[in-house]
């Protein structure tokens, strides 16, 4: 029987039990993502939890970067029933106050934390995210909301304890659900002979004292923008669209690792608004966190019941430095908008051809 506890509530969106998604696509998912950034030193945490109903899997991960090392822990198990509990192994999420306060707990001898998230501003409903292959099949068709905020609690990494206080620990979170590649890969088929020429992505949720700015941009290899979302939310809930951002990136020479970016925005009354973002430390999401291209573990991958794993990564290892650019990288960021100073996440990926950046192919790098 697939009737479950959620079916007691008037929240159905289709004539189906809540345990069944309205789509039969095997890649249907439902996920949390969080980052926690120490604004004083270069410690950064990225963590998340996901449910994959058609794969029968529930999993979670946490990755902390300190210096040139990343420590990752991962949990996975069989999904038996969908309900209000978000938990797997030693990991759980408690929604204390919906859309405002969330508690995230990880219990592992190498990496443990008990952290409470407080939203600094209302959540931002992002534009739907859609990527369609040349065969007109959606490989990503997702809805998300995002929020910036602060953290409080405790963090312990390999025997070192950190007091996490909201005066220095900031971050962002998102909730997303829909379709995206998860678990074991689909057969490549025609895509093996006719692969995409490149992928370019920018995601920046930034927190200032009086407002938050969230920018999401995705472009084809020729620069055609398939996703453009630039939004400012004020403390009183006012929402402004900030036009069509013009981007000016600075990359580390010989790489595609960004050093920073200048973003030209436009307020609703037509006035220019300039944003300067400087990249700090980063977490490579495909080095332990399970995102695309991670050879050690993938979200939704069946690992058996009650599985967990801990792994350390030396980011100076040539085996890692060679592949770090070929994935999504989450940078901590300092930001300035006019006279206002803030910070947050600078998430970027530039792989393959991207004409606006001058990258002709997969091997192209900044001069």
C-alpha positions as a printed NumPy array, in Angstrom:
array([[  0.   ,   0.   ,   0.   ],
       [  1.318,   3.472,  -0.839],
       [ -1.179,   5.508,   1.171],
       [  0.872,   7.328,   3.795],
       [  0.644,   9.94 ,   6.547],
       [  0.717,  12.902,   4.16 ],
       [ -2.576,  11.733,   2.645],
       [ -4.32 ,  12.82 ,   5.855],
       [ -3.766,  16.468,   4.833],
       [ -5.549,  18.527,   2.123],
       [ -2.372,  19.099,   0.101],
       [ -2.876,  16.842,  -2.938],
       [ -2.12 ,  18.254,  -6.395],
       [ -3.246,  15.249,  -8.461],
       [ -5.584,  12.242,  -8.055],
       [ -2.705,  10.217,  -6.614],
       [ -1.439,   9.267,  -3.16 ],
       [  1.223,  11.712,  -1.959],
       [  3.824,   8.94 ,  -2.183],
       [  3.448,   8.997,  -5.976],
       [  4.829,  11.845,  -8.075],
       [  2.628,  13.229, -10.842],
       [  5.367,  12.295, -13.316],
       [  6.727,   8.801, -13.889],
       [ 10.177,  10.15 , -14.858],
       [ 12.783,   8.12 , -12.957],
       [ 14.731,  11.34 , -12.296],
       [ 12.057,  12.952, -10.135],
       [ 13.636,  14.377,  -6.965],
       [ 12.891,  16.555,  -3.908],
       [ 15.896,  18.198,  -2.235],
       [ 17.261,  20.641,   0.36 ],
       [ 20.53 ,  22.527,  -0.074],
       [ 22.308,  24.722,   2.508],
       [ 25.625,  26.524,   2.757],
       [ 27.218,  28.067,   5.85 ],
       [ 30.04 ,  30.568,   5.402],
       [ 32.351,  31.889,   8.102],
       [ 32.86 ,  35.539,   7.158],
       [ 36.009,  35.817,   9.305],
       [ 38.104,  32.884,   8.092],
       [ 37.857,  30.439,   5.167],
       [ 35.729,  27.687,   6.692],
       [ 32.748,  26.757,   4.513],
       [ 30.069,  24.071,   4.861],
       [ 27.775,  22.765,   2.122],
       [ 25.105,  20.214,   3.024],
       [ 21.884,  18.764,   1.677],
       [ 19.193,  16.099,   1.824],
       [ 17.299,  14.442,  -1.023],
       [ 14.421,  12.063,  -1.709],
       [ 14.178,  10.088,  -4.98 ],
       [ 10.788,   8.328,  -5.036],
       [ 11.213,   6.411,  -8.299],
       [ 14.665,   5.191,  -7.306],
       [ 13.551,   4.206,  -3.812],
       [ 16.424,   6.14 ,  -2.259],
       [ 16.852,   8.818,   0.421],
       [ 20.272,  10.373,   1.067],
       [ 22.196,  13.281,   2.567],
       [ 25.68 ,  14.748,   2.485],
       [ 27.832,  17.307,   4.27 ],
       [ 31.13 ,  18.762,   3.064],
       [ 33.361,  21.168,   5.004],
       [ 36.333,  22.961,   3.502],
       [ 39.181,  24.195,   5.71 ],
       [ 42.333,  25.417,   4.012],
       [ 43.069,  23.085,   1.103],
       [ 41.111,  20.127,   2.487],
       [ 37.51 ,  19.005,   2.117],
       [ 35.943,  16.47 ,   4.489],
       [ 32.77 ,  14.777,   3.228],
       [ 30.301,  12.487,   4.97 ],
       [ 27.399,  10.825,   3.188],
       [ 24.352,   8.806,   4.25 ],
       [ 22.   ,   6.732,   2.11 ],
       [ 19.166,   4.285,   2.703],
       [ 16.05 ,   2.772,   1.206],
       [ 13.093,   5.138,   0.972],
       [ 10.195,   3.309,   2.588],
       [  7.572,   5.999,   3.125],
       [  7.314,   9.683,   2.275],
       [  6.238,  11.829,   5.205],
       [  7.064,  14.947,   7.163],
       [ 10.325,  13.511,   8.518],
       [ 13.502,  14.456,   6.62 ],
       [ 16.068,  12.033,   7.979],
       [ 18.555,   9.386,   6.911],
       [ 21.238,   7.718,   9.033],
       [ 22.833,  10.269,  11.341],
       [ 21.331,  13.209,   9.442],
       [ 18.04 ,  15.011,   9.902],
       [ 16.291,  18.306,   9.152],
       [ 13.647,  19.821,  11.416],
       [ 11.401,  22.584,  10.09 ],
       [ 10.948,  24.752,  13.187],
       [  9.074,  27.583,  11.46 ],
       [  8.216,  27.093,   7.767],
       [ 10.019,  29.483,   5.406],
       [ 11.934,  31.022,   8.318],
       [ 13.726,  28.684,  10.751],
       [ 15.211,  25.233,  10.095],
       [ 17.418,  22.989,  12.248],
       [ 19.977,  20.735,  10.522],
       [ 21.761,  17.962,  12.429],
       [ 24.6  ,  15.669,  11.353],
       [ 26.027,  12.993,  13.65 ],
       [ 29.312,  11.426,  12.544],
       [ 32.671,  11.048,  14.272],
       [ 34.501,  12.949,  11.474],
       [ 31.949,  15.692,  10.918],
       [ 29.113,  16.677,  13.237],
       [ 26.918,  19.725,  13.638],
       [ 23.725,  20.984,  15.209],
       [ 22.88 ,  24.193,  13.353],
       [ 19.812,  26.409,  13.264],
       [ 19.037,  28.498,  10.202],
       [ 17.284,  31.858,  10.513],
       [ 16.056,  33.527,   7.336],
       [ 17.051,  37.187,   7.131],
       [ 14.502,  38.012,   4.411],
       [ 11.431,  36.359,   2.853],
       [ 12.099,  33.461,   0.504],
       [ 12.532,  34.137,  -3.213],
       [ 10.514,  32.045,  -5.649],
       [ 12.917,  31.469,  -8.513],
       [ 11.974,  31.205, -12.155],
       [ 11.353,  27.59 , -13.251],
       [ 14.558,  25.885, -14.362],
       [ 14.295,  24.015, -17.668],
       [ 16.976,  22.314, -19.783],
       [ 15.835,  20.399, -22.865],
       [ 18.088,  18.106, -24.898],
       [ 18.288,  18.075, -28.677],
       [ 15.742,  15.249, -28.581],
       [ 13.248,  17.61 , -26.883],
       [ 13.435,  15.735, -23.608],
       [ 13.585,  17.777, -20.401],
       [ 16.622,  16.683, -18.385],
       [ 16.001,  19.441, -15.832],
       [ 12.501,  20.704, -15.122],
       [ 12.487,  22.055, -11.598],
       [ 10.992,  24.621,  -9.262],
       [ 13.025,  26.234,  -6.478],
       [ 12.788,  28.785,  -3.737],
       [ 15.825,  30.396,  -2.124],
       [ 16.599,  32.361,   1.029],
       [ 19.578,  34.066,   2.634],
       [ 20.131,  34.04 ,   6.381],
       [ 22.391,  33.329,   9.343],
       [ 23.427,  30.279,  11.359],
       [ 23.841,  29.464,  15.043],
       [ 24.92 ,  26.302,  16.82 ],
       [ 27.941,  24.005,  16.891],
       [ 30.228,  22.417,  14.306],
       [ 32.913,  19.761,  14.892],
       [ 35.332,  18.702,  12.148],
       [ 37.899,  15.972,  12.786],
       [ 38.174,  16.825,  16.468],
       [ 38.1  ,  20.623,  16.12 ],
       [ 35.066,  22.421,  17.565],
       [ 33.618,  25.652,  16.187],
       [ 31.059,  27.932,  17.804],
       [ 28.708,  29.035,  15.022],
       [ 27.213,  32.451,  15.74 ],
       [ 24.967,  34.604,  13.545],
       [ 27.25 ,  37.629,  13.771],
       [ 29.838,  35.863,  11.554],
       [ 28.165,  32.826,   9.945],
       [ 25.918,  33.602,   6.975],
       [ 24.643,  31.527,   4.093],
       [ 21.869,  30.642,   1.712],
       [ 19.542,  27.733,   1.193],
       [ 17.225,  26.445,  -1.484],
       [ 14.459,  23.903,  -1.818],
       [ 14.009,  22.353,  -5.223],
       [ 11.896,  19.601,  -6.698],
       [ 11.108,  18.253, -10.138],
       [ 13.3  ,  16.433, -12.652],
       [ 17.084,  16.383, -12.891],
       [ 19.632,  13.599, -13.52 ],
       [ 19.96 ,  11.486, -10.372],
       [ 21.157,   8.026,  -9.456],
       [ 22.76 ,   5.781, -12.032],
       [ 23.14 ,   7.486, -15.412],
       [ 20.672,   6.941, -18.232],
       [ 22.04 ,   5.297, -21.402],
       [ 23.809,   8.008, -23.374],
       [ 22.321,   7.01 , -26.734],
       [ 22.423,   9.761, -29.325],
       [ 23.937,  12.221, -26.833],
       [ 27.155,  10.198, -26.877],
       [ 27.626,  11.122, -30.535],
       [ 26.08 ,  14.587, -30.348],
       [ 26.995,  16.008, -26.93 ],
       [ 26.176,  19.513, -25.789],
       [ 28.86 ,  22.026, -26.702],
       [ 29.07 ,  23.505, -23.239],
       [ 27.345,  24.573, -20.055],
       [ 27.494,  28.011, -18.397],
       [ 25.795,  28.769, -15.068],
       [ 25.753,  31.543, -12.459],
       [ 23.87 ,  31.534,  -9.16 ],
       [ 24.401,  34.34 ,  -6.606],
       [ 22.166,  34.74 ,  -3.536],
       [ 23.705,  37.686,  -1.659],
       [ 22.787,  39.176,   1.71 ],
       [ 23.005,  42.89 ,   2.562],
       [ 21.72 ,  44.683,   5.659],
       [ 18.489,  45.945,   4.113],
       [ 17.888,  43.586,   1.185],
       [ 18.929,  40.429,  -0.609],
       [ 19.841,  40.117,  -4.28 ],
       [ 19.506,  36.779,  -6.076],
       [ 20.854,  36.336,  -9.611],
       [ 20.436,  33.167, -11.675],
       [ 21.707,  32.966, -15.246],
       [ 22.163,  30.053, -17.627],
       [ 23.516,  30.416, -21.151],
       [ 24.027,  28.249, -24.21 ],
       [ 27.485,  28.01 , -25.814],
       [ 26.619,  30.921, -28.138],
       [ 25.579,  33.063, -25.157],
       [ 21.826,  32.725, -25.699],
       [ 20.334,  33.107, -22.222],
       [ 17.922,  30.314, -21.317],
       [ 17.392,  31.481, -17.741],
       [ 17.513,  35.088, -16.536],
       [ 16.378,  35.923, -13.028],
       [ 17.592,  38.954, -11.068],
       [ 15.554,  39.845,  -7.986],
       [ 15.934,  42.13 ,  -4.974],
       [ 13.828,  41.497,  -1.861],
       [ 13.589,  44.076,   0.926],
       [ 12.934,  43.374,   4.601],
       [  9.352,  44.575,   4.273],
       [  8.699,  41.989,   1.542],
       [  8.905,  44.293,  -1.488],
       [ 10.215,  42.485,  -4.56 ],
       [ 12.044,  44.232,  -7.413],
       [ 13.121,  42.758, -10.726],
       [ 16.579,  43.988, -11.71 ],
       [ 16.437,  43.592, -15.462],
       [ 18.877,  41.845, -17.756],
       [ 22.243,  41.599, -15.941],
       [ 25.365,  42.426, -17.931],
       [ 28.259,  40.319, -16.662],
       [ 31.973,  41.074, -16.537],
       [ 33.988,  38.168, -15.123],
       [ 37.61 ,  38.014, -14.018],
       [ 39.116,  34.527, -14.079],
       [ 42.342,  33.248, -12.542],
       [ 44.885,  33.061, -15.354],
       [ 45.174,  29.614, -16.915],
       [ 41.859,  28.452, -15.4  ],
       [ 38.137,  29.06 , -15.377],
       [ 38.103,  29.664, -11.636],
       [ 36.497,  33.084, -11.06 ],
       [ 38.253,  35.728,  -9.012],
       [ 35.256,  38.012,  -9.129],
       [ 32.581,  39.617, -11.249],
       [ 31.043,  42.996, -11.921],
       [ 27.315,  42.857, -12.621],
       [ 25.389,  45.729, -14.202],
       [ 21.752,  45.69 , -13.094],
       [ 18.783,  47.986, -13.726],
       [ 16.197,  49.022, -11.128],
       [ 12.48 ,  49.057, -12.039],
       [ 12.634,  52.851, -12.554],
       [ 15.433,  52.423, -15.115],
       [ 18.376,  53.482, -12.94 ],
       [ 21.669,  51.559, -13.129],
       [ 22.694,  49.436, -10.155],
       [ 26.204,  47.963, -10.045],
       [ 27.198,  44.903,  -8.064],
       [ 30.817,  43.903,  -7.361],
       [ 31.458,  40.354,  -6.171],
       [ 34.806,  38.928,  -5.014],
       [ 35.333,  35.169,  -4.724],
       [ 36.865,  33.737,  -1.557],
       [ 37.253,  30.076,  -0.61 ],
       [ 35.16 ,  27.448,  -2.408],
       [ 33.665,  23.981,  -2.185],
       [ 33.811,  21.914,  -5.367],
       [ 30.376,  20.267,  -5.461],
       [ 31.641,  17.303,  -7.494],
       [ 34.339,  16.479,  -4.906],
       [ 32.431,  14.633,  -2.213],
       [ 29.059,  16.382,  -2.373],
       [ 27.587,  14.091,  -5.042],
       [ 26.875,  16.613,  -7.788],
       [ 27.422,  15.923, -11.5  ],
       [ 30.734,  14.306, -12.305],
       [ 31.526,  13.199,  -8.733],
       [ 33.186,   9.78 ,  -9.199],
       [ 32.809,   8.768,  -5.542],
       [ 29.064,   9.138,  -5.052],
       [ 26.011,  10.526,  -6.862],
       [ 22.706,  11.758,  -5.442],
       [ 20.07 ,   9.049,  -5.584],
       [ 22.596,   6.271,  -6.204],
       [ 21.608,   2.971,  -4.633],
       [ 24.257,   2.065,  -2.039],
       [ 22.266,  -0.453,  -0.026],
       [ 20.449,  -0.09 ,   3.259],
       [ 21.974,   1.858,   6.133],
       [ 25.   ,   3.039,   4.149],
       [ 27.331,   5.82 ,   5.252],
       [ 30.799,   6.953,   4.224],
       [ 33.407,   9.526,   5.226],
       [ 36.166,  10.712,   2.945],
       [ 38.938,  13.329,   3.053],
       [ 40.117,  15.23 ,  -0.015],
       [ 43.388,  17.095,  -0.518],
       [ 42.57 ,  19.831,  -3.03 ],
       [ 46.245,  20.231,  -3.92 ],
       [ 46.369,  16.639,  -5.197],
       [ 46.946,  16.799,  -8.994],
       [ 44.32 ,  14.102,  -9.461],
       [ 41.766,  16.545,  -8.042],
       [ 43.055,  19.882,  -9.327],
       [ 42.743,  18.603, -12.892],
       [ 39.029,  17.923, -12.594],
       [ 37.858,  20.672, -10.239],
       [ 37.133,  23.099, -13.141],
       [ 34.812,  20.574, -14.78 ],
       [ 31.949,  20.956, -12.367],
       [ 29.881,  23.422, -10.378],
       [ 31.913,  25.328,  -7.768],
       [ 30.41 ,  27.111,  -4.767],
       [ 32.494,  30.113,  -3.723],
       [ 32.025,  32.131,  -0.585],
       [ 31.767,  35.743,  -1.716],
       [ 32.19 ,  39.291,  -0.53 ],
       [ 29.901,  41.769,  -2.267],
       [ 29.37 ,  45.493,  -2.669],
       [ 26.301,  47.182,  -4.149],
       [ 26.8  ,  50.931,  -4.246],
       [ 27.774,  51.826,  -0.685],
       [ 26.251,  48.654,   0.768],
       [ 28.519,  45.781,   1.808],
       [ 27.353,  42.178,   1.967],
       [ 28.22 ,  38.625,   1.107],
       [ 26.954,  35.167,   0.298],
       [ 27.297,  32.547,  -2.409],
       [ 28.993,  32.85 ,  -5.813],
       [ 28.153,  29.569,  -7.581],
       [ 29.585,  29.182, -11.06 ],
       [ 30.245,  26.626, -13.77 ],
       [ 31.857,  27.243, -17.148],
       [ 32.482,  24.082, -19.14 ],
       [ 33.071,  23.721, -22.864],
       [ 32.426,  26.473, -25.375],
       [ 31.123,  29.843, -24.22 ],
       [ 31.441,  32.578, -26.82 ],
       [ 30.845,  35.612, -24.532],
       [ 33.751,  34.488, -22.323],
       [ 36.045,  33.736, -25.258],
       [ 36.211,  30.018, -24.457],
       [ 36.252,  28.14 , -27.755],
       [ 36.174,  24.56 , -26.465],
       [ 36.578,  22.315, -23.421],
       [ 40.28 ,  23.047, -23.172],
       [ 40.057,  26.831, -23.323],
       [ 41.126,  28.808, -20.242],
       [ 41.555,  32.441, -19.284],
       [ 44.775,  34.115, -20.517]])
